[in-house]
């Protein structure tokens, strides 16, 4: 690099700094920081639909999520996972989720004759309209963006883990790499570009439907119109925005 | 990180039933157990001090200053376990700079500062002002300089100004009582307001925390008073000990009744979570709850304190009972904190399984750090006592 070039890059660098600093001071912490350029969060209101009947427990969504969002591969960290419910003719209900269901599921340990019903339930952050995790965060590192997505700023999180305690769904974990709490953000970097979340994109049976809650027409609006909808733990009044069709009462 | 994964793998193998996969890691560990324990001691010691000041319980006067210093020593240490437990301790200051006002935890900084600055420091200063001025005159060398600084430039020891000190001191104590209630009631609220967790979520939680705080504070000051008298070769003031013993008993009865009420209510209502919670109490928490908290930490001290109150007994015997009861109470209160904090994380929020918690020995969140943080207040108290002797015999010498 010549002396001139160095001077030029240095000048450019300082110029950029001068542009960035006041801009950063003016723009408050918001979803904008995580969104694609030109994206207008006020025009969206996201949610997800999950059809329990359609899930085959293949685990592709879990794998795709881990790759897309650099979630550590160890079996203690999941932005999304799949649970298998086995309801026997007699006795206790069995629930399992080996490695979050990412590699599919082993054959059911029960004799098929003993099984009344069995099904898979994909789980993820419910992006609650009244999120307890956001309420308890002492520094506002987690917040609801204007498009309804519950976001997490790993660069602001202090790691007190109160949000993990407050989430009734076990949707949050401590990312050992960033040392900040982590959770599903509907693949915010993708949806703000008009793409689908990775889990929805790869689902071979379209068990996951992504869309808007208020704008019509869109796949989620149709999903909510044609199905009987339930949410998880409704008694806690968190108002989840992940809607389940054909959900069994045993699912917690 | 490899060590963490090895620990989590071990935990994964010891899970019973089904837990959400993200629940394998238990997040609030032994440091968060000692946080409410220490804060409770602060609130309890202060409320004991206020007995003499506001409620005119003259018998406990020998422990008045000692209670204040104890509260202060523990209060200095109270935020350290919280800070040490953060995964990003360097960002801890955000709680003060950009607090999220809806968060109970964000309020900690303000409640803490209020209590430290507006209540404890002021009360201690006004109570000690006269003595500090005397010491700044009688001592020499470095100590003289320290007392000069501590006197904050005041030198008036006229009867009028001392009467004013007393008045202000009393006023601060009156403010201090609700503040102490706020400090520890608020710690209970941090747990009691988590609706996702049926083991924590209870309106009684702040009140139970408060009374257990008072119990632990009285017992701790009683222990420190007896041990320091032993070390100084002084006699224990028996009416004071008897009074402390009585208050300890009354507070324990209230505390125990509240906890029993909470327990019975849960059992009777038998909500969705009752099955997993009773499974937890019968297995993982049996030693720490049934044995340590209820039998060793509550029933035995209550019975023995009631016994010495009802039957006339020798001083020596009473002293032994008070001493042992106070130690058992500390074990019991520590177990309460453990059962709340750790117990609340041992069961899955799917209510279908239990996980395990193994205390690490080393590391920032390990057992040694916890022990260090529990010893530290006593070191601070030792220095404080050297600097600001709380003994009434010493005070008498100064005044004479």
Boltz contact constraints between the chains, C-beta under 6 A:
constraints:
  - contact:
      token1: [A, 74]
      token2: [B, 5]
      max_distance: 6.0
  - contact:
      token1: [A, 76]
      token2: [B, 8]
      max_distance: 6.0
  - contact:
      token1: [A, 76]
      token2: [B, 24]
      max_distance: 6.0
  - contact:
      token1: [A, 76]
      token2: [B, 25]
      max_distance: 6.0
  - contact:
      token1: [A, 78]
      token2: [B, 21]
      max_distance: 6.0
  - contact:
      token1: [A, 78]
      token2: [B, 22]
      max_distance: 6.0
  - contact:
      token1: [A, 81]
      token2: [B, 21]
      max_distance: 6.0
  - contact:
      token1: [A, 95]
      token2: [B, 18]
      max_distance: 6.0
  - contact:
      token1: [A, 95]
      token2: [B, 352]
      max_distance: 6.0
  - contact:
      token1: [A, 97]
      token2: [B, 21]
      max_distance: 6.0
  - contact:
      token1: [A, 100]
      token2: [B, 21]
      max_distance: 6.0
  - contact:
      token1: [A, 135]
      token2: [B, 102]
      max_distance: 6.0
  - contact:
      token1: [A, 136]
      token2: [B, 103]
      max_distance: 6.0
  - contact:
      token1: [A, 137]
      token2: [B, 100]
      max_distance: 6.0
  - contact:
      token1: [A, 137]
      token2: [B, 103]
      max_distance: 6.0
  - contact:
      token1: [A, 138]
      token2: [B, 95]
      max_distance: 6.0
  - contact:
      token1: [A, 138]
      token2: [B, 100]
      max_distance: 6.0
  - contact:
      token1: [A, 138]
      token2: [B, 103]
      max_distance: 6.0
  - contact:
      token1: [A, 138]
      token2: [B, 105]
      max_distance: 6.0
  - contact:
      token1: [A, 138]
      token2: [B, 106]
      max_distance: 6.0
  - contact:
      token1: [A, 139]
      token2: [B, 94]
      max_distance: 6.0
  - contact:
      token1: [A, 139]
      token2: [B, 95]
      max_distance: 6.0
  - contact:
      token1: [A, 139]
      token2: [B, 98]
      max_distance: 6.0
  - contact:
      token1: [A, 139]
      token2: [B, 100]
      max_distance: 6.0
  - contact:
      token1: [A, 140]
      token2: [B, 100]
      max_distance: 6.0
  - contact:
      token1: [A, 158]
      token2: [B, 86]
      max_distance: 6.0
  - contact:
      token1: [A, 158]
      token2: [B, 88]
      max_distance: 6.0
  - contact:
      token1: [A, 158]
      token2: [B, 91]
      max_distance: 6.0
  - contact:
      token1: [A, 158]
      token2: [B, 92]
      max_distance: 6.0
  - contact:
      token1: [A, 158]
      token2: [B, 94]
      max_distance: 6.0
  - contact:
      token1: [A, 159]
      token2: [B, 86]
      max_distance: 6.0
  - contact:
      token1: [A, 159]
      token2: [B, 87]
      max_distance: 6.0
  - contact:
      token1: [A, 159]
      token2: [B, 88]
      max_distance: 6.0
  - contact:
      token1: [A, 160]
      token2: [B, 86]
      max_distance: 6.0
  - contact:
      token1: [A, 161]
      token2: [B, 27]
      max_distance: 6.0
  - contact:
      token1: [A, 162]
      token2: [B, 105]
      max_distance: 6.0
  - contact:
      token1: [A, 164]
      token2: [B, 27]
      max_distance: 6.0
  - contact:
      token1: [A, 165]
      token2: [B, 194]
      max_distance: 6.0
  - contact:
      token1: [A, 166]
      token2: [B, 194]
      max_distance: 6.0
  - contact:
      token1: [A, 166]
      token2: [B, 196]
      max_distance: 6.0
  - contact:
      token1: [A, 168]
      token2: [B, 196]
      max_distance: 6.0
  - contact:
      token1: [A, 168]
      token2: [B, 349]
      max_distance: 6.0
  - contact:
      token1: [A, 170]
      token2: [B, 20]
      max_distance: 6.0
  - contact:
      token1: [A, 170]
      token2: [B, 22]
      max_distance: 6.0
  - contact:
      token1: [A, 170]
      token2: [B, 23]
      max_distance: 6.0
  - contact:
      token1: [A, 170]
      token2: [B, 349]
      max_distance: 6.0
  - contact:
      token1: [A, 173]
      token2: [B, 22]
      max_distance: 6.0
  - contact:
      token1: [A, 176]
      token2: [B, 1]
      max_distance: 6.0
  - contact:
      token1: [A, 179]
      token2: [B, 87]
      max_distance: 6.0
  - contact:
      token1: [A, 179]
      token2: [B, 88]
      max_distance: 6.0
  - contact:
      token1: [A, 236]
      token2: [B, 195]
      max_distance: 6.0
  - contact:
      token1: [A, 252]
      token2: [B, 350]
      max_distance: 6.0
